């Protein structure tokens, strides 16, 4: 029976987490200030979006290719 699920690297690397959080917050605050909205809300949204995008990119890069497939 074939393995239907791909193996993924589950090791977590938090070395650049502070950089991701601060840049996301700064971008969100800057956009909120430009639009005349609440900067705190913009910072929270910026952090959330930056973590979401980083997580998606990391998930796409972490898939381990299977070189021994018999197709």
C-alpha positions as CSV (number, residue, x, y, z in Angstrom):
1,X,0.0,0.0,0.0
2,X,1.3,3.4,-0.9
3,X,2.0,6.1,1.7
4,X,-0.6,8.7,0.9
5,X,0.9,11.4,3.1
6,X,4.2,13.1,2.3
7,X,6.9,13.2,4.9
8,X,7.5,16.6,6.3
9,X,10.3,18.2,8.3
10,X,8.6,19.0,11.7
11,X,11.7,20.7,13.2
12,X,10.8,24.2,14.4
13,X,13.3,27.1,13.9
14,X,12.5,30.2,15.8
15,X,15.7,32.0,15.1
16,X,14.1,34.7,12.9
17,X,10.8,35.0,14.7
18,X,11.5,38.4,16.2
19,X,12.5,39.8,12.9
20,X,9.3,38.5,11.3
21,X,7.2,39.9,14.1
22,X,8.8,43.4,14.2
23,X,8.7,43.8,10.4
24,X,5.1,42.7,10.2
25,X,4.1,45.0,13.0
26,X,5.9,47.9,11.5
27,X,4.4,47.4,8.1
28,X,0.9,47.1,9.6
29,X,1.3,50.2,11.7
30,X,2.6,52.2,8.7
31,X,-0.3,51.1,6.5
32,X,-2.8,51.8,9.3
33,X,-1.4,55.3,9.9
34,X,-1.5,56.0,6.2
35,X,-5.2,55.0,6.0
36,X,-6.1,56.9,9.2
37,X,-7.0,53.8,11.1
38,X,-6.0,52.5,14.6
39,X,-2.2,51.7,14.6
40,X,-2.6,49.0,17.2
41,X,-5.1,47.1,15.1
42,X,-2.8,47.5,12.1
43,X,0.1,46.1,14.0
44,X,-1.8,43.1,15.1
45,X,-3.0,42.4,11.6
46,X,0.5,42.9,10.2
47,X,2.0,40.4,12.6
48,X,-0.7,37.9,11.8
49,X,-0.3,38.2,8.1
50,X,3.4,38.0,8.2
51,X,3.3,34.8,10.3
52,X,0.7,33.3,8.0
53,X,2.8,34.0,4.9
54,X,6.0,32.8,6.6
55,X,4.2,29.6,7.7
56,X,2.9,28.9,4.2
57,X,6.3,29.4,2.6
58,X,8.0,27.2,5.2
59,X,5.4,24.5,4.7
60,X,6.0,24.6,0.9
61,X,9.8,24.4,1.4
62,X,9.7,21.6,4.0
63,X,8.3,18.8,1.8
64,X,10.9,16.1,1.4
65,X,11.0,14.8,-2.2
66,X,10.6,11.0,-2.6
67,X,13.3,9.9,-5.1
68,X,12.4,6.2,-4.9
69,X,9.0,6.3,-6.4
70,X,8.0,3.5,-8.7
71,X,5.9,5.2,-11.4
